[in-house]
Amino acid sequence: MIQVPTMADMIAAGEEPEVLFWVGCAGSYDERAQRVTQAFAKILTHCNIKFAVLGTEENCTGDPAKRAGNEFLFQMQAMMNIEVLNGYNIKKIVTACPHCFNTIKNEYPNLGGHYDVIHHTQLIQELIDAGKLKAENGESFKGKKITYHDPCYLGRANGVYEAPRKVLEVLDADLVEMKRCKQNGLCCGAGGAQMFKEPEKGKKDVNIERMDDVLETKAEVVAVGCPFCMTMMKDGVKHFEKEQEIEVLDIAEITARNNNLI
Amino acid sequence: MLAQIIFILALITAIIAFTISIKKIIRNINLGKDIDRTDHQPERWKNMLKVALGQSKMTARPVAGIMHILVYVGFIIINIEVLEIIIDGIFGTHRVFSFLGSFYNFLIASFEILALLVLLGVFVFLARRLVLQLKRFKGIEMTAWPKSDAIYILVIEVLLMSAFLTMNAADYKLQQAGVHHYTLAGSFPVSQFILPLLPTDINSLILIERFCWWFHILGILAFLNYLPFSKHFHIILAFPNTWYAKLAPKGEFNNMETVSHEVKAMLNPSYTPPAIDANNKFGAKDVQDLNWVQLMNAYTCTECGRCTSSCPANITGKLLSPRKIMMDTRDRMEEIGRNIDKHGKDYNDGKSLLDDYISREEIWACTTCNACVEACPVNIDPLSIILDLRRFAVMEESNVTGSLNAMFSNIENNGAPWKYSPADRFNWANKED
């Protein structure tokens, strides 16, 4: 159990959060992603960040609808969300989902939603830089082979390549890059609403192709920063029956473990 | 005198023919919808200088990138020589810039070295296509014409550069022989090695020099007129294309204004949306529904295939190829252009970009990962076309797979793409981990 205040609670108490944690649908409902949400909430609590979530007032940002071509549905979602966010006078948003991050940051302003939006890996990096996260008392990742998979909507879409890597650097782990990384990173296969449909016919699934890159690095941990990538990489590991050798972890989970928060 | 008249006529004909072709291309590009891309001009100029002039994205693949820069720099700089050839041709002079003295020698010497480097680059390119048979140059869209187009361009470049060097060699030999009209000028670090291959007879030498001179310049004029029909047109359009390219983050997809009005009206009954054009479609079915920048993108594409070779869908054997999206868009535009020429501007051939050129299977295989956009050396955006086609399929036709429809209705009814109850959204906080 963690104490996570909602915006409604905060307002009722006459308080304002420093930052709103936008959990996202995967982070709210998907069992694996829920653990990432919890890890990140613990990091925020541990660092005494005054944050809140929307709780049941949160709604899909509309990202999958927009990428699938349903602009009506997207804008309906966007305008309703903006009404809620503006109603609470939200200024700053942090999210662990690059799809939510991209949509709120880039596509909401033109519909009336102007917020300072950051990805959770960026906030974690800031906390480390500020000395609020010491990388101590927890599980050591020292010397462990870790590779980071760039989410398309964080990397190519928004140019965030460094923050997640910097968070991993403090672990003193053995960081290895996949041959396709950063600008040339290969998609996990879930973006553009692919998460919600069967793939078109082809030689193989995209996450299986991506697993080849992972296996080549001989990494023990695949670090991800996106709940969709998490699902796809996890399935990829399972496909190759490597569950014993390779762990797929979100950067928030790695940080939380490293600081003995989970 | 006769030679001058022939030259001037050839030059005028070439320029007129080129202008006619360009006008057609501009007309075809203007089939697209209007879009304002004139904001942030300093950034646009910077992009053009960096990406088009500076070739900054080419070296992402070093071998092809460096060879391309050689051919590109050679091409641009050797054009100074073309200027001299044109002046000589009009006024019947010979090496009119030779008064520059030692600087002229330097110029000619550097042209020769560049010509050699261009030849090197072009031979590497030919080898990559004909001997190494790189996968990137294959694919369902690489049918007979795109393949031969590429080879024609390379062969023409070999011929033009060879003519230039042979011309210089013959000229040099005539200069050494002190033949009238062949003023002692220039420095020939490359073509001097061709000298032993040439005859010693003065008349033959003059014939070779003249033939190469005419072949070189007529070849250039012919090549100029080949451009608008070829993928090689990128040498011109790369510049406006990078200038007008999207500046927003790659992940930002445009919010459709027509939709905004309707959604506002739905959420707020007192909001009156402005009247919309009856012909307005949501999304794109044909090239006229795309904007002119997307259409210019299609004419700019040189079919290098960097997009396709980095596309996750294509890599894993799906039908989608971003290069094909661009080539199809261009082919369809050309088809409509020919229809306008033949049957007038209101002619409807009953075909469309979606289905007759690009299939549903292709557009739905896209993960919108932006790898194609990132890979394009001239900032073409195939993804925006894929999205507009999807928008048409969804919003005009409601023609999507059941699972996507389920996702839509989940979002609409539960506020999440999965079928979970909104009341359970906050349950994660009460779970033990």
Interface residues (C-beta under 8 A of the other chain):
Chain A: M1 I2 V4 T6 V23 C25 G27 S28 Y29 D30 Q34 R35 T37 Q38 A39 A41 V53 G55 T56 E58 N59 C60 G62 P64 A65 K66 R67 A68 G69 N70 E71 F72 L73 Q75 M76 Q77 A78 M79 M80 N102 K105 N106 E107 N110 L111 C152 Y153 R156 A157 N158 G159 Q183 N184 L186 C187 G189 A190 G191 G192 A193 Q194 M195 F196 K197 E198 P199 E200 K201 G202 K203 K204 D205 V206 I208 E209 I262
Chain B: A60 A248 P249 K250 G251 E252 F253 N255 M256 V259 S260 E262 V263 K264 M266 L267 F282 G283 S310 P312 A313 I315 T316 G317 K318 L319 L320 E361 W364 A365 C366 T367 T368 C369 N370 A371 V373 E374 L387 L389 R390 R391 F392 A393 V394 M395 V400 T401 S403 L404 A406 M407 F408 I411 E412 G415 A416 P417 W418 Y420 P422 A423 D424 R425 F426 N427 W428 A429 N430 K431 E432 D433
